[in-house]
Amino acid sequence: MKKILIIGVTLTLISGVALSAHAVDYNIDNSHTTLGFEVKHLGISTVRGQFDDYKGSFTLDKDNLSGFSAAVTIQAKSIDTNHEGRDNHLVGADFFDVEKYPIITFKGEALVKNDDGYQIAGILNMKGVEKRIYIPVEIAGPVNNPFGGTAIGLKGRVTINRQDFGISWNKTLDGGGLVVDDEVTLVIEIEGHAS
């Protein structure tokens, strides 16, 4: 069974095909998925980016959440903020240090239902540091796709502190404040297809 990374996911259940009575393995469809992030710059604007090279899968059965698992592997060097100079800085030692830490991983260990919906608990490993994170989630679908299979959508946002992962570069502005905020919001939109 393959696993998939869901770093920060918000999942929404919408009407459609009922989830199977047994766990279904889904592979991430990279052409319809975004693993992105947002971070404040200079305290006045938001820089957005994403990772372009990743793979993963997850196992889900709405009627038996204990069977949930997820895993994703991201190539850190694939970071893309639509600015070559900034991306070169981000992959260097000041930020992700991709020569030493080439991959980011997430292992989803549990999916639980609460009053607000669902939440994924899992381990995010970034720059050699492992931290447990809890991601509020929504599940969209599953639905039958036009090619005879089943698809499901996961969507979410979760905020982490980059300092917790040793990503600490910054500069203080003359008037106070920082060039790059410590809080980073992970923005995830995943389309999974039954394997």
C-alpha positions in Angstrom: 0.0 0.0 0.0 1.4 3.4 -0.9 1.3 6.3 1.5 0.8 10.0 0.9 1.8 13.3 2.6 -0.9 15.6 3.6 0.7 18.5 5.4 -2.1 20.7 6.6 -5.3 19.5 5.3 -8.8 20.7 5.6 -11.2 18.0 4.2 -15.0 18.6 3.3 -17.7 16.0 2.9 -20.1 16.8 0.1 -22.9 14.8 -1.4 -21.9 12.1 -3.8 -21.0 8.5 -3.8 -21.0 7.1 -0.2 -17.6 6.0 1.0 -17.0 2.3 0.8 -17.7 0.1 3.7 -14.0 -0.8 3.6 -10.8 1.2 3.5 -9.9 2.5 0.0 -6.4 3.4 -1.1 -6.0 6.7 -2.9 -3.1 8.0 -4.9 -2.5 11.7 -5.1 -3.2 13.1 -8.6 -0.4 15.7 -9.0 -2.1 17.4 -11.9 -5.1 18.3 -9.7 -3.3 18.9 -6.4 -1.6 21.8 -4.7 0.8 21.5 -1.8 1.3 25.2 -1.0 2.1 27.7 1.7 1.6 31.4 2.7 3.9 33.6 4.8 3.9 37.3 5.6 6.7 39.4 4.1 7.8 42.7 5.7 4.6 42.5 7.7 2.6 44.1 4.9 2.2 41.4 2.2 1.8 37.7 1.7 4.2 35.5 -0.3 2.6 32.4 -1.7 4.4 29.3 -3.1 4.1 25.6 -3.6 6.1 22.4 -4.0 6.0 20.9 -7.5 7.6 17.5 -7.0 5.9 15.1 -4.6 4.2 11.8 -4.3 1.9 10.1 -1.9 -1.2 8.2 -1.0 -3.7 7.8 1.8 -6.1 5.1 3.0 -9.6 6.1 4.1 -12.8 4.6 5.2 -15.4 7.0 6.7 -17.1 4.2 8.5 -14.0 3.0 10.2 -11.6 5.9 10.9 -9.2 3.6 12.7 -8.0 2.4 9.3 -6.8 5.8 8.2 -3.2 6.4 7.2 -1.4 8.9 5.0 2.1 9.6 3.8 3.6 12.1 1.4 7.2 12.7 0.3 8.1 16.2 -1.1 11.3 17.1 -2.8 12.3 20.3 -1.0 14.3 21.6 -4.0 11.0 21.8 -5.9 9.8 24.9 -4.0 8.3 27.5 -6.3 7.4 31.1 -5.3 7.5 32.5 -8.8 10.7 34.3 -8.1 14.0 32.5 -9.1 16.2 34.5 -6.7 14.0 33.9 -3.7 13.7 30.2 -4.6 17.5 29.9 -4.8 17.7 31.5 -1.3 15.0 29.2 0.1 16.7 26.0 -1.0 20.0 27.1 0.5 21.4 26.8 4.0 19.5 29.8 5.4 16.2 28.0 4.9 15.6 24.4 3.7 19.3 23.4 3.1 18.2 20.9 0.5 21.7 19.5 0.0 21.6 18.2 3.5 17.8 17.7 3.9 16.5 16.9 0.4 13.0 15.7 1.4 10.0 16.8 3.6 7.7 14.0 4.7 4.3 13.8 6.4 2.9 10.6 8.0 -0.7 10.8 8.9 -1.4 8.5 11.8 -5.0 9.1 12.8 -8.2 10.7 11.5 -10.8 11.6 14.2 -14.2 13.2 14.1 -15.0 16.1 16.4 -17.7 18.8 16.7 -16.1 20.9 13.9 -15.6 18.1 11.4 -12.5 16.0 11.1 -8.9 16.3 12.2 -5.7 14.5 11.0 -2.9 13.9 13.5 0.5 13.1 12.0 4.2 13.7 12.0 5.7 16.4 9.8 9.5 15.9 9.2 11.2 19.0 7.8 14.9 19.9 7.8 15.5 16.8 10.0 13.1 17.8 12.7 9.9 15.8 13.5 6.9 17.5 15.0 3.4 16.2 15.6 0.8 18.5 14.0 -3.0 18.4 14.0 -4.8 19.4 10.9 -8.5 20.3 10.7 -9.9 18.6 7.7 -12.8 18.4 5.3 -13.5 15.5 2.9 -15.1 16.2 -0.5 -16.6 13.1 -2.1 -15.9 10.4 -3.0 -17.3 10.7 -6.5 -17.2 8.6 -9.7 -14.7 10.1 -12.1 -15.3 10.0 -15.9 -12.7 7.2 -16.3 -14.5 4.6 -14.3 -12.7 5.1 -11.0 -13.4 6.8 -7.7 -11.9 10.2 -6.6 -11.9 12.1 -3.4 -10.8 15.6 -2.4 -8.9 16.8 0.7 -8.6 20.5 1.4 -7.1 22.3 4.3 -5.0 24.9 6.1 -2.8 24.7 9.2 -0.3 27.1 10.6 3.1 26.0 11.8 6.1 28.0 13.3 9.1 27.5 11.0 11.4 28.1 13.9 10.2 24.8 15.3 11.9 23.1 12.3 15.2 25.0 12.5 14.2 27.3 9.6 15.3 30.5 11.4 16.8 33.0 8.9 15.5 36.5 9.3 16.3 40.2 9.4 14.9 42.9 11.6 13.4 45.9 9.9 14.6 49.4 10.8 11.2 50.3 12.2 10.7 47.0 13.9 9.2 43.8 12.7 10.8 41.0 10.6 11.4 40.4 6.9 9.8 37.0 7.1 7.1 36.0 9.6 7.8 32.9 11.7 4.2 31.6 11.2 3.7 29.8 7.9 0.3 28.6 6.8 0.3 25.3 4.9 -2.4 25.3 2.2 -3.4 21.9 0.8 -5.8 20.9 -1.9 -5.5 17.3 -2.8 -7.3 15.1 -5.4 -6.9 11.4 -4.7 -7.9 8.5 -7.1 -8.6 5.0 -5.9 -5.6 2.8 -6.7 
